[in-house]
């Protein structure tokens, strides 16, 4: 039991004793009630005093202080104590709700590595992860957390990636495999060379994202904060008028009666339920999303996700697996053998991180001799221009390589045309696969009210059309360079400028940063491997599963629904209670329920978002 709980329990015991003693010994009972008031109310009184010193007068602490001190002055001691006691109970419920919402985020925060075993001068030293330098060798033992992004150079192990992805499927690693900070080594001993310092590591970027999420407030949260600042001084003025005008101007009742009504009015008008109803809902929504491996950067993006009707997808790595493989090699020049041809292509592609380049290197299987590479230049949206083995080579699409007019390629896939010393030599056919559940996920998005599904791709019309037809997409645009994607996206936004609905872009974060940043909501898939995804996107889905987009929309809509319910409950009950207290039909006890009771109802209702159907 925490200090706050102990104080409330002690205050409750003293309160009961005070009420009992007041019947038989008025003075002793009042003293005990005043002690109870100090135990339970000193925090509120101190906050109100500090805020007055900072000229931040009108808040719930000020209202509770004025109402309860006023009750004490007119001799209503039990009511004064009850207001403070039940206000603290309401605050306790709120803190429990925040703790529960934070729990999933706290679990994510546990991914932070505590130490790193670094090999220096042949010995293993245990140091802080941020003290490890680039390209140093670290050792990760069974049961330990991977401290930094690295590449395995020795050993074999099975990693638990669930803290990053939300998925429990183990990931087996061996020499040459990249590993990400935050994963746990289930078994095995591995050594790895550090590829990123701690500041740039995946785990640090994710932690920074989560820590800052609560600060990015939705429009609803900002609106309620502004409302509270205007609302509070108005009700204070109304309470003063209620206490003064009827007995002074109309000679109705006595001063004590109207002061008591005004104090009850102040207790009812406390904006706690308004102030917490929306932020609690959004905080719960962000927590619910994080448990499902979905990182939402703030309540504003959750609010936007709930109001979408258009989703624009990148193709490679988003709708398709992004796992390209060489399907065919066609040599059109008898001066080159297939082995020599693929060697030159592999050397030219060796510096690229693009999935297509990786598929070439995987097919080639041999180690790249860096001494045979003189120059490599990547031409965005076209391909590679290189000089390898003292030969000038172009590898790319029709925009880069001049191909014979009589060449016909019937196969569907990505074609890499190859020219050596400005002579067309042949091509490599590379194909990608559509994700297994992609069609079902697109159908589920449409069931949620997404009216328009659009694909943007740099691939050919033939490939784009095949993917779009298989997935039943509404529109598709092909042969787009990175700059063309932005232009096409702007064109789609212009078409929808009169709509209040939001437009989402979903990409894998590799070349999509400009469009991710431009969208109402940018969603990066498989974000754990991409720095640009974490930086540019508004929502980062830690795996590459499209079904998580469906989950994120459901969570967002449930969050908004609960926030509206909380606001409606608070508004209706408070308006009724304010009217009743003004007409003397509600005592201080009813006023306490109208404030604390509504706050507790809002808190309990906010718990529901954590149990959303994924």
C-alpha positions as CSV (number, residue, x, y, z in Angstrom):
1,X,0.0,0.0,0.0
2,X,1.4,3.4,-1.0
3,X,1.6,6.6,1.0
4,X,-1.4,8.0,-0.7
5,X,-3.6,5.0,0.0
6,X,-2.4,5.0,3.7
7,X,-3.4,8.7,4.0
8,X,-6.8,8.1,2.6
9,X,-7.4,5.0,4.8
10,X,-6.3,7.0,7.9
11,X,-8.4,10.0,6.9
12,X,-11.4,7.7,6.4
13,X,-11.1,6.2,9.9
14,X,-10.7,9.6,11.5
15,X,-13.6,10.9,9.5
16,X,-15.9,8.1,10.8
17,X,-14.6,8.7,14.4
18,X,-15.1,12.4,14.0
19,X,-18.7,12.0,12.9
20,X,-19.4,9.7,15.8
21,X,-17.7,11.9,18.5
22,X,-19.4,15.0,17.2
23,X,-22.8,13.6,18.3
24,X,-21.5,13.3,21.9
25,X,-18.7,15.8,22.2
26,X,-18.9,18.6,19.7
27,X,-15.5,20.1,20.3
28,X,-13.6,16.8,20.2
29,X,-15.4,15.8,17.1
30,X,-14.7,19.1,15.3
31,X,-10.9,18.8,16.3
32,X,-10.8,15.2,14.8
33,X,-12.6,16.4,11.6
34,X,-10.1,19.3,11.2
35,X,-7.2,16.9,11.7
36,X,-8.7,14.7,9.0
37,X,-9.1,17.7,6.7
38,X,-5.4,18.5,7.1
39,X,-4.3,14.9,6.5
40,X,-6.4,14.5,3.3
41,X,-6.4,18.2,2.0
42,X,-3.0,19.6,2.7
43,X,-1.8,18.6,-0.8
44,X,-4.6,20.4,-2.5
45,X,-4.2,23.5,-0.3
46,X,-0.5,23.7,-1.0
47,X,-1.0,23.3,-4.8
48,X,-3.6,26.1,-4.7
49,X,-1.3,28.4,-2.8
50,X,1.7,27.7,-5.1
51,X,-0.5,28.3,-8.2
52,X,-1.8,31.6,-6.7
53,X,1.9,32.7,-6.2
54,X,2.5,31.8,-9.9
55,X,-0.7,33.8,-10.9
56,X,-2.3,30.5,-12.1
57,X,-5.3,31.0,-9.9
58,X,-8.3,29.3,-11.5
59,X,-8.0,25.5,-11.4
60,X,-9.6,22.6,-9.5
61,X,-7.2,23.0,-6.5
62,X,-8.4,26.6,-6.1
63,X,-12.1,25.6,-6.3
64,X,-11.8,22.7,-3.8
65,X,-9.8,24.9,-1.4
66,X,-12.4,27.8,-1.5
67,X,-15.4,25.5,-1.3
68,X,-14.0,23.5,1.7
69,X,-12.6,26.4,3.6
70,X,-15.9,28.2,3.2
71,X,-17.7,25.2,4.5
72,X,-15.5,25.2,7.6
73,X,-16.1,28.9,8.2
74,X,-19.8,28.4,8.2
75,X,-19.5,25.4,10.5
76,X,-20.2,22.6,8.0
77,X,-17.1,20.5,9.0
78,X,-18.3,17.0,7.9
79,X,-19.1,18.4,4.4
80,X,-15.7,20.1,4.1
81,X,-13.8,16.9,5.0
82,X,-16.1,14.7,2.8
83,X,-15.3,16.9,-0.3
84,X,-11.5,16.6,0.2
85,X,-11.7,12.9,1.1
86,X,-13.7,11.9,-1.9
87,X,-11.7,14.2,-4.2
88,X,-8.6,12.3,-3.1
89,X,-10.4,9.0,-3.8
90,X,-11.1,10.3,-7.3
91,X,-7.5,11.3,-7.8
92,X,-6.4,7.9,-6.6
93,X,-8.6,6.2,-9.2
94,X,-7.2,8.5,-11.8
95,X,-3.6,7.6,-10.8
96,X,-4.5,3.8,-11.0
97,X,-5.9,4.4,-14.5
98,X,-2.8,6.2,-15.6
99,X,-0.6,3.5,-14.1
100,X,-2.6,0.8,-16.0
101,X,-2.3,2.8,-19.3
102,X,1.4,3.3,-18.7
103,X,2.0,-0.4,-17.9
104,X,2.1,-1.4,-21.6
105,X,4.3,1.6,-22.4
106,X,6.5,0.8,-19.3
107,X,6.9,-2.7,-20.6
108,X,8.1,-1.2,-23.9
109,X,10.5,1.1,-21.9
110,X,12.0,-2.1,-20.4
111,X,13.7,-2.7,-23.7
112,X,16.4,-0.2,-22.6
113,X,19.6,-2.3,-22.2
114,X,21.3,-1.8,-18.8
115,X,24.9,-2.8,-19.9
116,X,27.1,-4.0,-22.8
117,X,29.8,-6.7,-22.8
118,X,32.5,-5.2,-25.0
119,X,35.7,-7.0,-26.0
120,X,38.8,-4.8,-25.5
121,X,42.4,-6.0,-25.6
122,X,41.2,-9.6,-25.6
123,X,39.2,-9.2,-22.4
124,X,35.4,-8.7,-21.8
125,X,34.5,-5.4,-20.1
126,X,31.0,-4.7,-18.8
127,X,30.2,-1.0,-19.5
128,X,27.2,1.3,-20.2
129,X,25.8,0.9,-23.8
130,X,26.4,4.6,-24.6
131,X,30.2,4.1,-23.9
132,X,30.6,1.6,-26.7
133,X,32.1,2.9,-29.9
134,X,31.3,2.2,-33.5
135,X,32.8,-1.1,-34.9
136,X,33.7,-2.4,-31.4
137,X,33.0,-6.1,-30.8
138,X,30.3,-6.9,-28.2
139,X,29.4,-10.3,-26.7
140,X,25.7,-11.2,-26.0
141,X,25.2,-14.1,-23.7
142,X,22.1,-16.2,-23.1
143,X,19.4,-14.3,-21.3
144,X,21.0,-10.9,-22.0
145,X,19.4,-8.0,-24.0
146,X,21.1,-6.9,-27.2
147,X,22.6,-3.5,-26.2
148,X,23.2,-1.9,-29.6
149,X,22.5,-2.4,-33.3
150,X,25.1,-4.8,-34.6
151,X,26.1,-7.5,-37.1
152,X,26.8,-11.0,-35.9
153,X,30.4,-12.1,-36.6
154,X,30.6,-15.2,-34.5
155,X,28.2,-17.8,-33.0
156,X,24.6,-18.8,-33.3
157,X,21.6,-17.7,-31.2
158,X,17.8,-17.4,-31.0
159,X,16.5,-13.9,-30.2
160,X,13.1,-12.9,-28.7
161,X,12.0,-9.8,-30.6
162,X,8.6,-9.5,-29.0
163,X,9.5,-6.4,-27.0
164,X,10.0,-4.6,-30.3
165,X,7.5,-6.2,-32.6
166,X,4.7,-7.5,-30.3
167,X,5.2,-10.9,-31.9
168,X,6.4,-13.9,-29.9
169,X,8.0,-15.8,-32.9
170,X,11.7,-16.4,-32.1
171,X,14.3,-15.1,-34.6
172,X,17.4,-17.2,-35.4
173,X,20.6,-15.4,-36.1
174,X,24.1,-16.4,-37.2
175,X,27.2,-14.9,-38.8
176,X,26.3,-12.0,-41.2
177,X,22.8,-11.3,-39.7
178,X,22.0,-7.8,-38.5
179,X,20.5,-7.7,-34.9
180,X,18.6,-4.9,-33.3
181,X,19.1,-3.4,-29.8
182,X,16.3,-4.3,-27.4
183,X,15.9,-8.0,-28.4
184,X,16.7,-10.7,-25.8
185,X,19.1,-13.6,-26.5
186,X,17.1,-16.7,-25.6
187,X,20.0,-19.1,-26.0
188,X,23.4,-19.3,-27.5
189,X,26.5,-17.1,-27.4
190,X,27.2,-14.6,-30.1
191,X,29.7,-11.8,-30.9
192,X,28.7,-8.9,-33.0
193,X,30.3,-5.8,-34.5
194,X,28.5,-2.6,-33.5
195,X,27.0,-0.8,-36.5
196,X,25.4,2.1,-34.7
197,X,26.3,4.0,-31.5
198,X,23.7,4.0,-28.7
199,X,22.3,7.5,-29.6
200,X,21.5,6.3,-33.1
201,X,20.3,2.8,-32.1
202,X,16.9,1.4,-32.7
203,X,16.0,1.1,-29.0
204,X,17.0,4.7,-28.3
205,X,14.9,6.1,-31.1
206,X,11.9,4.0,-30.0
207,X,12.2,5.1,-26.4
208,X,12.4,8.7,-27.5
209,X,9.3,8.3,-29.6
210,X,7.3,6.8,-26.7
211,X,8.5,9.3,-24.2
212,X,7.4,12.2,-26.4
213,X,4.0,10.7,-27.4
214,X,2.1,12.1,-24.5
215,X,3.2,15.6,-25.3
216,X,1.6,15.6,-28.7
217,X,-2.0,16.5,-27.8
218,X,-5.0,16.0,-30.0
219,X,-7.3,18.9,-31.0
220,X,-9.8,17.6,-28.5
221,X,-7.3,17.6,-25.7
222,X,-6.2,21.2,-26.5
223,X,-9.8,22.3,-26.8
224,X,-10.7,20.9,-23.3
225,X,-7.6,22.6,-21.8
226,X,-8.7,26.0,-23.2
227,X,-12.3,25.3,-22.1
228,X,-11.2,24.7,-18.5
229,X,-9.3,28.0,-18.4
230,X,-12.4,29.9,-19.4
231,X,-14.9,27.8,-17.6
232,X,-13.3,27.9,-14.1
233,X,-13.3,31.8,-13.6
234,X,-16.9,32.0,-14.9
235,X,-18.2,29.5,-12.3
236,X,-16.3,31.3,-9.5
237,X,-18.1,34.5,-10.5
238,X,-21.5,32.7,-10.7
239,X,-20.9,31.2,-7.2
240,X,-20.2,34.6,-5.8
241,X,-23.3,36.1,-7.4
242,X,-25.3,33.1,-6.1
243,X,-24.1,33.7,-2.5
244,X,-24.7,37.5,-2.6
245,X,-27.6,38.5,-4.8
246,X,-30.6,36.5,-3.4
247,X,-30.1,37.5,0.3
248,X,-29.0,41.0,-0.5
249,X,-31.4,42.0,-3.3
250,X,-34.4,39.8,-2.8
251,X,-34.2,39.1,0.9
252,X,-34.7,35.3,0.2
253,X,-33.4,33.0,2.9
254,X,-30.4,33.7,5.1
255,X,-26.7,34.3,4.2
256,X,-25.5,31.0,5.6
257,X,-28.0,29.1,3.4
258,X,-26.9,30.9,0.2
259,X,-23.2,30.7,1.0
260,X,-23.7,26.9,1.5
261,X,-25.5,26.7,-1.9
262,X,-22.6,28.7,-3.5
263,X,-20.0,26.4,-2.0
264,X,-21.9,23.3,-3.2
265,X,-22.1,25.0,-6.6
266,X,-18.3,25.4,-6.6
267,X,-17.7,21.8,-5.7
268,X,-20.0,20.6,-8.5
269,X,-18.3,23.0,-11.0
270,X,-14.8,21.6,-10.4
271,X,-13.5,20.8,-13.9
272,X,-11.7,17.6,-12.9
273,X,-14.0,15.3,-14.9
274,X,-13.7,17.6,-18.0
275,X,-10.0,17.9,-17.7
276,X,-9.2,14.2,-17.4
277,X,-12.0,12.7,-19.5
278,X,-10.3,13.2,-22.9
279,X,-6.6,12.9,-22.0
280,X,-7.2,9.7,-20.1
281,X,-9.0,8.2,-23.1
282,X,-6.1,9.1,-25.5
283,X,-3.5,8.0,-23.1
284,X,-5.3,4.6,-22.8
285,X,-5.5,4.4,-26.6
286,X,-1.7,5.0,-27.0
287,X,-1.1,2.3,-24.3
288,X,-3.4,-0.2,-26.0
289,X,-1.7,0.4,-29.4
290,X,1.8,-0.1,-27.9
291,X,0.8,-3.6,-26.5
292,X,0.0,-4.6,-30.1
293,X,3.4,-3.4,-31.5
294,X,1.9,-0.1,-32.8
295,X,3.7,3.1,-31.7
296,X,1.5,6.2,-32.1
297,X,3.5,9.4,-31.7
298,X,0.6,11.4,-30.0
299,X,-3.1,11.8,-29.4
300,X,-3.4,14.0,-32.5
301,X,-2.5,11.1,-34.8
302,X,-4.9,8.8,-33.0
303,X,-7.6,11.3,-33.5
304,X,-6.8,11.6,-37.2
305,X,-6.7,7.8,-37.6
306,X,-10.3,7.6,-36.4
307,X,-11.4,9.8,-39.2
308,X,-9.9,8.4,-42.4
309,X,-11.4,7.4,-45.7
310,X,-8.4,7.1,-48.0
311,X,-5.3,4.9,-47.6
312,X,-2.4,5.2,-50.0
313,X,0.1,2.3,-50.1
314,X,3.6,2.0,-51.3
315,X,4.0,-1.4,-53.0
316,X,7.4,-2.9,-52.2
317,X,7.7,-4.0,-48.6
318,X,4.2,-2.8,-47.8
319,X,1.7,-4.8,-49.9
320,X,4.4,-7.2,-51.1
321,X,7.0,-9.0,-49.0
322,X,9.9,-7.0,-50.4
323,X,11.8,-10.3,-50.6
324,X,13.0,-10.3,-54.2
325,X,14.6,-13.3,-55.8
326,X,16.2,-13.7,-59.2
327,X,13.8,-15.6,-61.5
328,X,15.6,-15.4,-64.8
329,X,18.9,-14.2,-66.4
330,X,18.8,-13.5,-70.1
331,X,22.1,-12.9,-72.0
332,X,21.7,-11.1,-75.4
333,X,25.5,-10.8,-76.1
334,X,27.5,-13.9,-76.8
335,X,30.7,-12.2,-75.6
336,X,29.6,-12.6,-72.0
337,X,29.0,-15.8,-70.1
338,X,26.3,-16.0,-67.4
339,X,28.9,-16.2,-64.6
340,X,30.8,-13.1,-65.9
341,X,27.5,-11.2,-66.5
342,X,26.1,-11.8,-63.0
343,X,29.5,-11.0,-61.4
344,X,29.6,-7.6,-63.0
345,X,25.9,-6.9,-62.1
346,X,26.6,-8.0,-58.4
347,X,29.7,-5.8,-58.2
348,X,27.7,-2.8,-59.5
349,X,24.8,-3.5,-57.0
350,X,27.1,-4.3,-54.0
351,X,26.8,-0.8,-52.4
352,X,23.0,-0.6,-52.5
353,X,20.7,-1.5,-49.6
354,X,17.7,-1.9,-51.9
355,X,15.9,-5.3,-51.7
356,X,16.5,-5.8,-55.4
357,X,20.3,-5.3,-54.9
358,X,20.2,-7.8,-52.0
359,X,18.5,-10.4,-54.2
360,X,21.3,-10.1,-56.8
361,X,24.0,-10.5,-54.2
362,X,22.1,-13.5,-52.7
363,X,21.9,-15.1,-56.1
364,X,25.6,-14.4,-56.8
365,X,26.6,-16.1,-53.4
366,X,30.3,-15.2,-53.7
367,X,32.2,-12.6,-51.6
368,X,32.5,-9.2,-53.2
369,X,36.1,-8.1,-54.0
370,X,36.1,-4.4,-53.2
371,X,39.4,-4.0,-55.2
372,X,37.5,-4.6,-58.4
373,X,35.1,-1.7,-57.8
374,X,36.4,1.7,-59.1
375,X,33.2,3.7,-58.8
376,X,29.5,3.3,-58.0
377,X,26.8,5.9,-58.4
378,X,23.1,5.4,-57.6
379,X,20.7,7.4,-59.8
380,X,17.4,7.8,-58.0
381,X,14.5,6.1,-59.7
382,X,16.6,4.8,-62.5
383,X,19.4,2.4,-61.3
384,X,23.1,2.1,-60.9
385,X,26.0,3.6,-62.9
386,X,29.3,2.0,-62.1
387,X,32.8,1.2,-63.1
388,X,33.9,-2.3,-62.1
389,X,36.7,-4.5,-63.3
390,X,37.7,-1.5,-65.5
391,X,34.4,-1.7,-67.3
392,X,31.6,0.9,-67.4
393,X,28.3,-0.7,-66.5
394,X,24.7,0.5,-66.3
395,X,22.1,-1.5,-64.4
396,X,18.5,-0.3,-64.2
397,X,15.3,0.4,-66.0
398,X,14.5,1.8,-69.4
399,X,15.1,5.3,-68.2
400,X,18.8,4.5,-67.7
401,X,19.5,1.7,-70.3
402,X,18.8,1.9,-74.0
403,X,17.3,-1.4,-75.0
404,X,16.9,-2.9,-78.5
405,X,13.5,-2.1,-80.1
406,X,12.9,-5.8,-81.0
407,X,13.4,-7.0,-77.4
408,X,10.2,-8.3,-75.8
409,X,9.9,-9.4,-72.2
410,X,6.6,-11.2,-71.5
411,X,7.3,-12.2,-67.8
412,X,5.8,-10.2,-65.0
413,X,8.4,-8.8,-62.5
414,X,11.1,-6.2,-62.1
415,X,13.5,-6.1,-65.0
416,X,17.0,-4.9,-64.5
417,X,18.5,-4.1,-67.9
418,X,22.3,-4.2,-68.2
419,X,24.6,-2.3,-70.6
420,X,28.4,-2.7,-70.6
421,X,30.5,-0.1,-72.3
422,X,27.2,1.4,-73.7
423,X,26.3,-1.9,-75.3
424,X,23.1,-3.7,-74.3
425,X,24.1,-7.1,-72.9
426,X,21.0,-8.6,-71.3
427,X,18.6,-8.4,-68.4
428,X,17.8,-9.9,-65.0
429,X,14.2,-10.8,-64.0
430,X,13.4,-10.3,-60.3
431,X,10.0,-11.0,-58.8
432,X,8.4,-10.1,-55.5
433,X,5.5,-11.8,-53.7
434,X,2.2,-10.3,-52.4
435,X,1.9,-10.7,-48.6
436,X,-0.2,-13.7,-47.7
437,X,-3.0,-11.8,-45.8
438,X,-2.8,-8.6,-47.9
439,X,-6.1,-9.2,-49.7
440,X,-8.0,-10.0,-46.5
441,X,-6.5,-7.0,-44.7
442,X,-7.6,-4.7,-47.6
443,X,-11.1,-6.1,-47.4
444,X,-11.2,-5.5,-43.6
445,X,-10.1,-1.9,-44.1
446,X,-13.0,-1.4,-46.5
447,X,-15.4,-2.9,-44.0
448,X,-14.1,-0.2,-41.6
449,X,-15.3,2.5,-44.0
450,X,-12.1,3.2,-46.0
451,X,-13.6,4.2,-49.3
452,X,-10.4,4.6,-51.4
453,X,-7.4,2.3,-51.4
454,X,-4.6,3.5,-53.7
455,X,-1.1,2.2,-54.6
456,X,1.9,4.2,-55.7
457,X,4.9,2.3,-57.1
458,X,8.0,2.8,-59.2
459,X,7.4,-0.5,-60.9
460,X,6.0,-1.0,-64.4
461,X,2.3,-0.7,-65.2
462,X,2.2,-4.4,-65.9
463,X,3.4,-5.4,-62.4
464,X,1.4,-2.6,-60.7
465,X,-1.8,-3.7,-62.5
466,X,-1.3,-7.3,-61.5
467,X,-0.9,-6.4,-57.8
468,X,-3.8,-3.9,-57.8
469,X,-6.2,-6.5,-59.4
470,X,-5.2,-9.2,-57.0
471,X,-5.8,-7.0,-54.0
472,X,-8.9,-5.3,-55.4
473,X,-7.4,-1.8,-55.0
474,X,-9.4,1.2,-56.2
475,X,-6.6,3.0,-58.0
476,X,-2.9,2.5,-58.8
477,X,-0.1,4.6,-60.3
478,X,3.1,3.2,-61.7
479,X,6.5,4.2,-63.0
480,X,6.8,6.8,-60.3
481,X,10.2,8.2,-59.2
482,X,10.4,9.4,-55.6
483,X,9.6,13.0,-56.6
484,X,6.7,11.7,-58.7
485,X,5.3,9.9,-55.7
486,X,5.2,13.2,-53.8
487,X,3.6,15.0,-56.8
488,X,1.0,12.2,-57.2
489,X,0.2,12.3,-53.5
490,X,-0.3,16.1,-53.6
491,X,-2.6,15.6,-56.6
492,X,-4.7,13.1,-54.5
493,X,-4.8,15.5,-51.6
494,X,-6.0,18.3,-53.9
495,X,-8.9,16.1,-55.1
496,X,-9.9,15.6,-51.4
497,X,-9.3,19.2,-50.1
498,X,-13.1,19.7,-49.5
499,X,-13.4,16.5,-47.5
500,X,-13.0,16.5,-43.7
501,X,-11.7,13.0,-43.8
502,X,-8.0,12.3,-43.5
503,X,-5.6,10.7,-45.9
504,X,-3.1,8.0,-44.7
505,X,0.1,7.0,-46.4
506,X,1.6,3.6,-45.6
507,X,5.2,2.8,-46.6
508,X,8.2,0.7,-45.5
509,X,10.2,3.8,-44.6
510,X,13.1,3.2,-47.0
511,X,12.4,5.8,-49.6
512,X,9.0,7.1,-48.4
513,X,10.1,9.8,-45.9
514,X,8.8,12.8,-47.9
515,X,5.3,11.3,-48.4
516,X,5.1,9.9,-44.9
517,X,5.8,13.4,-43.6
518,X,3.3,15.0,-46.0
519,X,0.3,12.7,-45.1
520,X,-2.3,13.5,-42.5
521,X,-1.1,10.3,-40.9
522,X,2.1,8.6,-42.1
523,X,2.4,4.9,-41.2
524,X,5.7,3.1,-41.4
525,X,5.6,-0.7,-41.7
526,X,8.4,-2.8,-40.2
527,X,9.8,0.3,-38.6
528,X,12.3,-1.5,-36.3
529,X,14.8,-1.6,-39.2
530,X,14.5,1.9,-40.6
531,X,15.7,5.1,-39.0
532,X,13.9,7.2,-41.5
533,X,10.6,5.4,-40.7
534,X,10.9,6.2,-37.0
535,X,11.8,9.9,-37.7
536,X,9.3,10.6,-40.5
537,X,6.2,8.5,-39.7
538,X,3.5,9.5,-37.2
539,X,2.7,5.8,-36.5
540,X,5.3,3.1,-36.5
541,X,4.1,-0.5,-36.9
542,X,6.9,-2.7,-35.6
543,X,6.2,-5.6,-37.8
544,X,5.3,-5.7,-41.5
545,X,1.7,-6.9,-41.0
546,X,-1.0,-5.0,-42.7
547,X,-3.6,-6.3,-40.1
548,X,-2.0,-3.9,-37.6
549,X,-3.4,-1.0,-39.6
550,X,-6.8,-2.4,-39.1
551,X,-6.0,-2.7,-35.4
552,X,-4.8,0.8,-35.1
553,X,-8.0,2.2,-36.7
554,X,-10.1,0.1,-34.3
555,X,-8.1,1.4,-31.3
556,X,-8.4,5.0,-32.6
557,X,-12.2,4.8,-33.1
558,X,-12.7,3.1,-29.7
559,X,-10.6,5.9,-28.1
560,X,-12.7,8.7,-29.6
561,X,-15.9,6.9,-28.7
562,X,-14.9,6.6,-25.1
563,X,-13.7,10.2,-25.0
564,X,-17.1,11.4,-26.3
565,X,-18.9,9.2,-23.8
566,X,-16.8,10.6,-20.9
567,X,-17.4,14.2,-22.0
568,X,-21.1,13.6,-22.4
569,X,-21.5,11.9,-19.0
570,X,-19.6,14.7,-17.3
571,X,-21.5,17.5,-19.0
572,X,-25.0,16.1,-18.4
573,X,-24.5,15.2,-14.8
574,X,-22.7,18.5,-13.9
575,X,-25.3,20.7,-15.6
576,X,-28.1,18.9,-13.6
577,X,-26.1,19.1,-10.4
578,X,-25.3,22.8,-10.9
579,X,-29.0,23.6,-11.4
580,X,-30.0,21.5,-8.3
581,X,-27.3,23.1,-6.1
582,X,-28.3,26.6,-7.2
583,X,-31.9,26.0,-6.2
584,X,-30.9,24.4,-2.9
585,X,-32.1,20.9,-4.0
586,X,-28.6,19.4,-3.8
587,X,-26.5,19.4,-0.7
588,X,-22.7,19.3,-0.4
589,X,-22.9,15.4,-0.4
590,X,-24.7,15.4,-3.8
591,X,-22.1,17.9,-5.0
592,X,-19.3,15.6,-4.0
593,X,-20.9,12.8,-6.1
594,X,-21.4,15.1,-9.1
595,X,-17.7,15.9,-9.0
596,X,-15.8,12.9,-7.7
597,X,-18.4,10.3,-8.9
598,X,-18.3,11.6,-12.5
599,X,-14.5,11.7,-12.4
600,X,-14.4,8.0,-11.2
601,X,-16.9,7.0,-13.9
602,X,-14.7,8.7,-16.6
603,X,-11.7,6.9,-15.3
604,X,-13.4,3.5,-15.2
605,X,-14.8,4.0,-18.7
606,X,-11.3,4.9,-20.0
607,X,-10.1,1.4,-18.9
608,X,-12.2,-0.1,-21.6
609,X,-9.9,1.1,-24.4
610,X,-7.1,-1.2,-23.0
611,X,-9.3,-4.2,-23.7
612,X,-10.1,-3.4,-27.3
613,X,-10.5,-6.2,-29.8
614,X,-7.2,-6.3,-31.9
